[in-house]
């Protein structure tokens, strides 16, 4: 049987991250920030040039997502995860700078997995394509940086009961490897 | 000669964009339900249940199925005995996508100058339009909203004829294995075999328009589809890559003749949010 989902707060405290293990389902409540390809490029360019950051990732949770437009009266449009692997090139740098958690879909590079262990971070996944369902757990959304990027702008989200699964924990656990090993049929 | 108003084409495409993004096809829903019954992984079953719930929420009309409302890929079969009046055909198609994506609150995901500035065009144009001239006086319009995550995992391989059937299976299974959870499994796997480099990619894409799991009418191709599906589902990738038996819902292969020196193979992956709709004018 599958265990019940764990309720956790975001930003995720280091002692909580330490206890999370790959494969655990969680319900996240609190503050998360959306950022995807174009925003990552800008954040890292700012770090490189020593410019002031419009969004400070230290201690925070980044959600790789770019929502569809909100209808009038709705907080957000659909807001599922995008493929995390495209952010792998930027991630070790951000973890070294103090980013603590990421949410997306799909597996990460070895460099990211090592950085998660080194800097005590966690990578969560949400169900790709369950974007309408996920939208229900978003209580507030506001653009806080790079508005010109449209769907790729950085948004500050307040979430309640946001359903995610621990994919890579701070101790090297990897849900993709574990899951595949369990269900692969030998050849 | 039968006349088709350009405005009618625009209106139809706008409607199809809207419907495709809010109403998951009954064939896809049925395939997901069947997978939920047979999936052995508890986490995999939980993912499949979320997808079915997501489809219900989207159907209510406030939230599209996925935030990635895709590139608008349009297949147009134009009957040779009809002609378009009151406007330019390509412009009418683009206007349909522009209106559909705007009015239905769909995400606009196209960026101009992809190798440098990457500035969003703001209306999800340009479209990718494939036009065929066919007998008759009707226009058949198929709209596919193709998400970027799955499209990124496409493969083209110019295999050697000596690699044969097993070479095809190996190459498709490897492509799916390397893609892992990234293209949003459970997948529908489009396979193109034969033709030329560009034609085999088109065959693979076109196969995704079939009802999920509808086998090829050619028994030998249908058998190949079944064998690839079995091998893919032995990979253990499972729903969203979290482990399980359901890595793909179906394999659709389209085959055409090839040059004596060639065996082109294309793999075009479709995520579980398989969004396409068609209409006949």
Interface residues (C-beta under 8 A of the other chain):
Chain A: X1 X2 X23 X25 X38 X65 X66 X67 X68 X69 X70 X71 X74 X77 X78 X79 X80 X82 X83 X85 X105 X106 X107 X125 X127 X128 X129 X130 X131 X132 X133 X135 X136 X149 X150 X151 X152 X163 X165 X175 X176 X178 X179 X180 X181 X182 X183 X184 X185 X187
Chain B: X40 X41 X42 X43 X46 X47 X50 X51 X53 X54 X57 X58 X62 X63 X64 X65 X66 X67 X68 X69 X105 X106 X107 X108 X109 X118 X120 X122 X147 X148 X149 X152 X180 X181 X182 X184 X234 X235 X236 X237 X238 X240 X241 X242 X243 X244 X245 X271 X272 X273
